Amino acid sequence: MATTPPLSTATGYGVIIGLGFLFAFGMILTTFVLKRYNNELQTSEMFNTAGRTVKSGLVASAVVSSWTWAATLLQSSAVAYRYGVSGPFWYASGATVQVILFATLAIELKRRAPNAHTFLEVIRARYGPITHGVFITFGLATNILVTAMLLTGGSAVVTSLTGVPTAAACFLLPIGVVLYTIFGGIKATFLTDYVHTLMILIIIFIFAFTAYATNNIVGSPGKIYDLLVQAAKDHPVSGNAEGSYLTMRSKEGAIFFVINIVGNFGTVFCDNGYYNKAIAASPIHALPGYIMGGLSWFAIPWLAATTMGLSALALESNPVFPTFPNRMNPSDVTAGLVLPDAAVALLGAGGAAATLLLIFMAVTSAMSAELIAVSSIWTYDIYQTYIHPAASGRRLIYMSHTACVVYAIVMAGFSTGLYYAGISMGYLYLMMGVIISSAVLPAACTLVWPAQNWAAATFTPVLGLICSLIAWLVTAKKEGGSLNVASTGANNPMLAGNVVALLSPLLFIPVLTYTLGPQRYDWVSMKMIRKGDDSDLAAAAHMDLELIPGESRHSDHEEREEQHKLQRAGKIARWLTVFLTIALIVLWPMPMYGSGYVFSKSFFTGWVTVGIIWLFFSAVCVGMYPLWEGRGTSSRTLKLIFLDVTGKRKPSAHGRAEVTEGAEVDKDSRRCESPDKLDEKR
C-alpha cells in the first residue's frame, strides 16, 4: 500500500468502534421490541437456537453473511491477481459446493435430533464422552482458525487503509460484535447478518459498475480485457495457457482449487456455526435456506474478485495505483491487500472508505456466528454436560455470555501474536484444511451411516491429522530445504496436507468399522436430547413459557407431520446437491480447463455480465425475499408499536395465556401460537 494511508486514523477508529456500538444499540432495541410485542424472551434456548423458527430467507442471508469472511473478498481477489480469471471461479465454486452439500446434513440433523443445540451433542448421544471430546477439539480448532483469519485479514486492511495499529484493530474489531451478540443471541446474528449482507452486496455493485461502466481509465470490460492482454505480455503467468490472465487453464490455480475445496469442507462440516443455523431454521425452511444461500454466495467472491483482482492487474501500470511504478509486493498480496489497492485506484478515498466498510461487515458478521458457535459448545457440550447438568436457564445464559466475552479476548490476543509472528490470513486459509479436514467424513457418517462404529468415529480424525501433518511438513522440507513460514506456506506442501487430511478417512473408517465390527445404530439416543429448562427465566419475566417461540410442545401428530416433511426434503436435498455440485465443479469449468481456451473480448464481456446478473439474483434472494417472507410479522409488530406509542393499546400481560395482537388461539387445542407459527401455517 502507499506510505500514507488514504484515510485518517480517526476514520478507522470511528468505523471500528462507532459502527460496532451502533449495531449493539440496534440489537438492544430489537431485543426489547421482540420481547414486548412478540413474546421473544432471551432464554438460553432463544439465545442459541432462536426458538427453531427462522425462515428460509433469513437462513439464506445468514449463510451468505457467515460464509463471507474477510478471506472471501481478500483471498479471492489475491488469487485473481495471481492467476487471472480462473482464480475467482475456483475460489467461488470450491467453497460453494460445501454449503450446498451441507443442506443434506442440515436436514438429517433436524430429522435425527430435533432438540439438539449443537452437532457435538449428537456425537455424544451416539458415541459417548471420549468421541465427544475428540470432536469438541476439532470443532474449537475450526472456530479458532476461522476467527484468526477474520481478525488477521480484517486488521491488515484496517491498518493499510487508516494507519490504525494492527494490534489495536485486532482488539477493537470484536467489541461491537460481542455486545450485539450478547444482547440478541443467534437471533441477533440472523438480523445483523441480513443488514451486513445487504451492505456487502451494495458495495460490490458499486465496485463492479465503477470498473466496468463509469471509471475514466478502465470503465468497460473491453478496456480491462485490453489491459489484461498487455499485462500478460509484460509479466506472463507461469503455468497458464499462453501465459494469459484470461484462461481457465492455470496449473497453480488448479492446485489452489484443490486446497480450497478440501479446506472449506472442514470449515463448513466441522464448524458448529453452520449447524447452529440449521438448528435455528424452521424444519421446512432449512433446505431452501441453505440452497438459496449457497447459490447466492457464489456470486460474491466470483464478481468481487473478477472485478477487483483484475482491476488491480489492469491498473498497476497506471499512476493512480498505490504501488506505481512497482508491482504489488508478494507479502502484501498474501496479506489480502489486492482489493484495497484496487479500490483506491478506482475510487480514491471513496474506494478506501467503501473497502473499510466492506471488510468491517465481513469480519463482524462472520465473527458473530463464531461467537455463538463457541458459546453453545461451552454451554451445552462442556458446562451442562460435564460440570453442572442441572443448570437453570439463567445459569446457562450467563455461561453463554461469559463464553462470548472470554473467547473474543483470547482470539484478539492470539491474532495479534500471529501478526507479530508473520502469519497472515493467506497462510491460515491454506493451512486450515490440513488441521481440521480429517474430521469431515466421520462427522458426516455420524448422521447418515448407521454402521460407523465407535473406533472409526473416535480414532479417524486423530489418525488423519497425524497423516496430514506428516505429508505437509515432509513435502515442505523436501521442496524448501527447511521448515519456515515460506516453505510450509507454499502450494505443493499445502496441497499434500489438505488432500491427505480429507481422503485418509476413506481408508481408516471402513478398516476400523469392519475390522472391529459395524455398529447397528437405531438413532433413538439422538432423539433423547432435550431442550434446556428456561422456566426460571420465564417466571422472572412474568411470561408464559408456552408463548415464547420454540418453547411450546408439539403434539404427536405435529411431530409425525414434521418428520414426513423432513424425510421428503432429505430426498430432494440429496438429488439437488449432487446435481449442483457436479455442475459447479465439473460441467462448467472443466471443459474450459481441458481445452486451454483463452477468452476472447466478447466472451470476457459475457463472463462479467453473467457475474453481475448472478449478483442481482443474490440480492433478490437474500435482500428482498426475507422482507417479503416476514411481511406478516413485521406489519403486525409495527402496528403494535404504533398503538403502544400513541397510547391507544398496550401489549397484553405476558404472564397470562391470553390472546394478544402477536398470538392467536387455535380453537381446537386452546393453545396460543406465536406469529411465526401462524405465518408458517398461512
N, C-alpha and C positions, 0 to 999 in steps of 0.2 A: 504494500500500500504506500501512499505518499507519506512523506515525513510528517507533514502537518495533517491531522485528521480533518475531514471535510465538515464535521460537526463539532460543536463545543462540548467540553466535558460536562457542563451543566445540562445540556440536552440529554446526554447519556444517562446521567443520574435521574433526570426528570422522567424519562421514559421508563427506566427500570423500576424506580420507586413509585412515581406518580401513577402510572398505569396499573401497577400491581395493587396499590391501595384502592384505585378506582374500581377494579374488578372485585376486590374484597368487599367494598361498600355495597356494590351492586348485589353481591350474593347475600349479604346480611339482610338487605331489603327484600330480596326474593324469598329467602327463608322465612321471614316474618309474614309475607303475603301468603305463601303456601300454607303456613301453619294456621293463619287466621281464617282463610277463606276456603282452603281445600283439605283441611284436616291432616296436613303433612307434617306431623311432629318428627323432630330429628331423633329418632330412636336408633339403636345400634343396627337394626335391620334396614332402616331407611338410609342410614349413613353409608352402608356397604353394598346395598342391593337396590336402592331406590324403589323399594316395595315390589320389585319384579314386574313393573307396569310400563316400562319405557317402550315407545312405539318405534316403528322401523325408520322413520325419517330422522329422529334424534339418534338412533343407533348408528345409522349411516354417517351422519355428521360427526359423531363421536369416534367412529372407526377412522374416518379421514383425518380428523384432528390428532388422534393418538398416534397414527402412523406417519403423520407429517412432522418428523423430528427436524432439528436443525440440519441433520445429515441429509434428509430428503432433499432439501434445497441446496445445501452447500456441497455435499459429496457428489450429487448428480451433476451439478454444474462443473465440478472439478473433472469428472470423467468425460464430460462433453469437451472440455478444454484439451484433455489429453488425447482422446480417441476419436473425436468428431461426432457425427450424428448417431453412431451406434451406441455411444455411452449412455445418453438419456434413455434410449429404448431398453437397453439391457438392464439399467437400474430399475425402470418402471415395471417391466414385465417380470424381472427377477424378484420383485418384492410385492407384486400384486397377487400372484398365484397363491401365496401362503394365506392371505386373508380370505380369498375365495374358498380354498380348501378347508380353512378353519370353520367355515359355515357348517360343514358336516359335523365337526366335533361339537360345535355350539349346540346343534340340535340334539346330539347324543347326550351331552351333559344335562340339558334341561329334561330330557326323557328319562335318563337313568337316575339322576339325583336332583329332583325338583326343588329341594330345600337347601342345597349346598350354598355356602358363601364363597368358597374358593375351590379351585380344582384340586388343591392339595388335600382337602377334606375327603375327596373321592378316593385319592391314593390310599389314605389311611383306612378308610372304610373297607377297601378291598384287600390290602396287603399288610396293614398293621404299622406300628410305630417306626421300625427300622427303615423300611422303604419310604415312609413318610418323611423321615429325617433326610434321606438322600435327596428327595425331590424338593424339600424346603431349601436345601443348599443350592441346588441348581436354579430354583426359582428366584432366590435372592441374588444369586450371581447375575442372572439375567437383568433384574431390576437395577443392580449396581452398574453394570456395563452400559445400559441404556441411559441412565441418569448421568453417568460420567460423560457420555458422548454429547448429551444435551448441553451440559454446562461447559465442557471444554470448547465445543463448537460455537455456542452462543457467546461465551465470554471473549473468544478470539475476535469475533465480528464486532462486538461492542467496543473492544479496545481499538481495533483498527479504524472504526468509524468516528469514535468520540474521544479517544485517549483515556477513557476510564481504565484504571489498572485492572489487569485480568483477575487478580485475586479478589479485588473488591466486587467485580461483576459476578464471580462465582458465588460469593456470599449474599449478594443483594438480589440476584435473579429469583431465588426461591421464596423470598419473603412474602410477596403478594400471593403466590400460588398456595403457600401453606395457609395463609389467612382465609382465602376463599374456600379452600378445600375443607378446612376445619369447620367453617360455618355451614357449608352446604353439603358436604359429603360427596358421594358419587353423583348425586343429582346436580351438584354444582359443576362437576366435570362435564356432564352432558350439556348443561345450559351454556357454560362458558365455552365449551368445545364448539358449539354452534356459532357463537359470536366470532371466535378465533378463526374458524374455517371460512366464514363469510369474508372476513378481512383479508385472509391469505389469498382467497380467490380474486378479490378485487385488485390487490396489489400485483398479482401475476398477470391479470388482464392489462393493467397499466404498463407493465414491462413489455408485454407482447405487442400491444398496439404501438408503443413508442418505437420499438426496434423494427417492426415490420410495416409501419404505416406513417409515422409522423416525424421521426428523427431526421435532422437535416444532413447527417453524414451517412447513415445507413438507410432507414426509412422504407425498405421494401425487401421481400425475400430475395428478389433478383439481385439487389445490391449486395446483400450479405453473401449470397452464393458466389458472386464475382470475387469478393474479398477472401472467401474461404479457399477458392481456387488459387489465388495468389499466395495465401498463407501456406498451402501445400507445396508450392514451388519454392518458397523461402525456407521452410523447415518441414519437409515431408515426414509423415508418421511411420515409423518403423513397424512393419507387420500389417499395415493397412494396404488394401488393394490400390496399386498405383501411388502409394504414399498419400492418398487423399483423405481429407476430413469428411468427405461426402459419400461414404460407403459403409454398409453394414459388415463387410469383411474386415475384421480387425482382430488380430491374434490376441493382443493384450486386452482388448475389450471383451473377447470371449472368455478369457481367463477371469476377468473381473466378474462377468456374468455368473460363472460357476460359484465363485466365492460369495457373491451377493445372494444368490438363491439359497445356498446352504446356510449362510449366517442368518438370513431372515427367517428361515424355518425355526431356528432356535428362538429368535426374539418374539415370534408370534406364539408358537406352541408351548414355550416354557415361561412366557410372561403372564403372570396371574392377572394383569390388567385387562387382557383380551377376554379371559374367562369371566372377569368381573362384569364386563359389558354384556357378555352373553347371558349371565345370570340375571342382570338387571332388566334385560329385554323381556317384554311380554312374550309368552310362548309362541304365538303365531307371528310375531314380528322379528324374531331372531334371524331367520333365513333371509327374508328380503332386505333386512337392515345390513347384514354382512355382505351380501351380493352387491347391493347398491353402493355400499361404502367402498368395497374393493375396486369396482369399476370406476367409480368417481375419483378415487385417489390416483388411479393410473395416469390421468391427465396432468396432475400437479407436477411430479418430477419430470415427466416427459416434456411438457411445454415449457416449464420454468427453465430446465437445463438446456433444451434446444434453443431457447431464446437467449439466456444469459451466458452460458458456456460458449456458444458460437459467436455471440456478440463480442465477448472478450477476445476471441481469436481474430475476429474481423477488425476490431478497433485498436488492438495493442500496437499497431504500427502508426497510429494517429496521435497527435499531441494531446488529445483530450483524455487519453488513457493514463491512469495514475502512475504506471511504471515506465512510461515512454522516456527514452527510446529503447529501453530494455524489455525483454520478455519477463513474465512473472517468475519469481523465484520458486523452484520446486517445493520448498518448505511451506511457502505461502499457499500454493495450490493444495498441498496435503492438509493444511490447516483450514481450508474451506473459504479462502478469500477471493476466489474467482467471481462469485456472484456480487459481492460488494464492489469490487473494482469495475465490473461491467455496469453496475447500476450508476456509479459515479460518472463513468464515461458517457452513459446515455442521458442522464438527467441531472448531473451535477449534485448540488447539495440536496435537492429534492429526492434524487435517487438514493442517496445515503440515508435520508430520513425514512424513505419507504422500506429500505432494506432493514434498518434498525427495528422498525415496527414489525416487519415480516418475521424476522428472527425471534423477536420477543414473543410473538404469538405462537410460533412453532415450539419454542422452548417451554413456555409456561403451560400450553395445553397438553403437551405430551408428559410433562413432569407431574401434572395433577393426576394423570392416570397412574403414574408410577407410585405416587404417594398413597393413593387408595389401595394399590396392589400390595405394597409393603405393609400398610397398616392393617389390612384384612388378614394377611399371613400372620402377623404378630398377634392380632386379637383372637382369631379363631383357631389357627393351627398351632400356635405355641402357648399363648396365655390361657385361653379357655380349655384347651385340650390337656395341657400338662401342668399348669400352675394353679388355676382356680376354676375347676369345672362347673362350680355352682355360681359363677359370677353373675351379678344382676345386669340388666340392660344399662343402667347408669355407669357401672364399673367398666363394661365393655366399650361404651362410647368414650369414656375417659382414656382407656388404653389406646383406642384408635387415634384420638387427638395427640396423645403423647408420642405415639409411633411416628406420626407425620412430622412433628417438630424435631425429634431426635434424628430421624433419617435425613431430613433436609440439612441439618447442621453437619452431620457426618459426611454426607456427599459433597457439600461445599468444600470442606477441608480436604477430602480425597481428591476432588477435581483440581484444586489448587496445587496439590502435591504432584499430580500428573503433569500439570503445566510446567512446573519447575524442573521436572524430570525429562521434559522434552517429548512427552507422549501426547500426540494430537488426536483430534477427532477421527481423522482418516485412518490412523493406525488402529484405534479401538474398533472402528467399523469393520475393518478386515479381520480383526482377531476374534470378534465375538463368537463366530461360529465354531472356532477351534475349542473354545471353553465350554459352550452350552449345548451344541447340536447333538451330542450323543444321547441326550435325554428326550429328543423329539419322538422317535419311534416307540420307545417304551411308554411314553405318556399317551400317545395316540392309541396304542394297543390296549391300554387300560380301559378305555371306553368302548372299543369296537371289537376286541378279540377275547372271548371268554377263556381261551386255552392258555394265555400267557401266565406263567406261574410266578411265585414269589421270588425265586432266584433270578429269573430273567429280568424282572422289573427292578430288583434291588442292585444287581451287580453290573448290568449292561451299561448304565450311564457312567459308572466309575471306570470300567474297563475301556469304554470308548474314549473317555477323557485321557486316560493314560496313553492309549494308542495315538490319539490326535496330537498330544503334546510331543511325543517322540517323533512323529512324522514331521511336524512343524519345525522343531528345533534341529533335527538331524539334517533336513533339507537346507535350512538356513546356514548351518555350519559348513555343509558341503559346498554350497554355492557362494557364500560370503566370506568363508575363511575364519570368521569369528562370530560370536553372538553379541549383537548390539541392536540398537533401535533400527538402524538402516537395513541390516541383513535379515532380521526377523520380520521386518515390515514389507519386504519385497513380495511381489506377486506369487512366485512359484512356491516358496515356503508356506505362505498363507493358503494357497490352493491345496497343497498336500494336507495340511492340518484340517482344513474345512471339510474336504471330501472324506477323509478317514473318519472324522467325527460323526458325520451324518450316515455313512454307509456301513461302518463296522457293526452297528447293532443288527444289520441284516444277517450277520453271521452269529453273533452272540445270542440273540433272542431265540431262534429255533434250536440251537445247540443246547442251551440251558433248559429250555422248555421240554424238549423231547428226551433229553438225557435223564433229567430228574423227574419226568412225568408231568404232563399238562394238567392245568387246573380246570376244573369244570365249574366255572363261576356262574351263579344264578342271578346276579345283580341285586339281590334283596338287600344286602347290607348298605348299598348306596342310598336306597330309598329310606333307610332308617335315620339318615342325617336329619336333625331337627333344627328349626329356627331358634334364635335367641329369645329369651323371655324379657320382653320390654314392658311388662305390666307396671313396674315401679315408675318408669318414666311417664307412661300414660296417666297413671294416678296422680303424679306430682303436677302434671299439666292440666288436670281435670278434664281429660279426654277419654272417650270410649275407645279402647284398643281396637275394637272391631271396625271402627270408622276410618282408621288410618290405612291408607292404601297399602295393599300387600299383606295386611295383618288378619284380614277376615279368613275364616276357614272355608274350604271348598267342600261341597257335597261329593259323595262317591260318584254320582252321575257326572258332575263337572270335571272330576279328575279323569274319568274314563274318556270323556269327550276331548279333554286336553291331550291325553296320551295318543288318541287316534289322530288328532291334528299333527302332533309332533312326528308320529310314525310316517304320515304322508309327506310331511315336509322333509324328513330324512331321506326318503326315496328320491324326491325332486332334487335335493341338495347333492346327492351322490352323482347323478347324471349331469347336472348343470356344472358342477365343479370340474368334473373330468373334461367336459367339452371346452369350457373356458380356459382351463389350464393348457390343453393341447393347442388351442387357437393362439394363445398369447406367447407360448414358448417354442412352438414348432411350426404351425401352419403359416403364421405371419412372417416371423423373422428368418427362419432357416433357408427358404428359397433364395432370399436376397443375400444371405451369408454365403451360401454354397456357390451362387453364380458370380460372386465378386462384383456385382453391379455397382457402378459409380453413378450417383444421382445426376440426372440432367437438371437444368434450371427449372423446367416446368414440373418435374417430379418433386423437386425440393419444395417448390411453392405449394404443391398439393399436400405434401407431408406436413408442412407448417399449418396449412388450412385445416386439415383433419384434427391436428392438435388443438387449435382454437375452438373448433366446433365441439370437440370432446369436452373441453373445459366448460363450455356453455351447458352441456348436458350435466356435468358435475354440479354446476351452480343451481340447476333446476332440482336435482336430486337432494342435495344437502343444504341448499339455501332456501328454496321456495316450498318444497314438499313438506318439510317439518312444520312450517307455518300453517299450511293447508290442513295437515293431519291433526294439528292441535287447535284448530279454529274453535271447536265447541267449548273446550275447557278454557281457552283464552278469553273468548267473549263472555262466558259465564263469570270468570274471575273479574274481568274489567267492570262488568255490570255490578257485581257485589261491592267492588271498591268504590264505584261512583255512589251507590246507595249508602254506603257506610260514611263516606266523606261528607256527603250532603245531609247526613243525619236522618235520612228517610227510613233506613232499616239497618239494624245492627246484625252482625253474624249471630246465628243461634248458638246456644251454650253447647260447648264441645262435650261436656260430660254426660249429656243425655242422648240416648239413642232415638233421636227425633229427626224429622225431615228438615234439611237446610237447603239453601239455594244450591249448594255443591253436592247434594246427595238426593237420591230418590228412593222410594220404598218399593221393593218387589212384593206385590200383594200376596203372592202365593207363599213366600217363605218368611215374610215380615222382616227382611233384612234391609239394612241401609247399604247402598252401594255407592262407591266413590265415583267422581266424574269420569276418571279414566276408564273405569269398568263400563260405565254407561255408554261412553263414546265408542268403545270397542264393540259393544253389542249392536249399536246402531249401524 
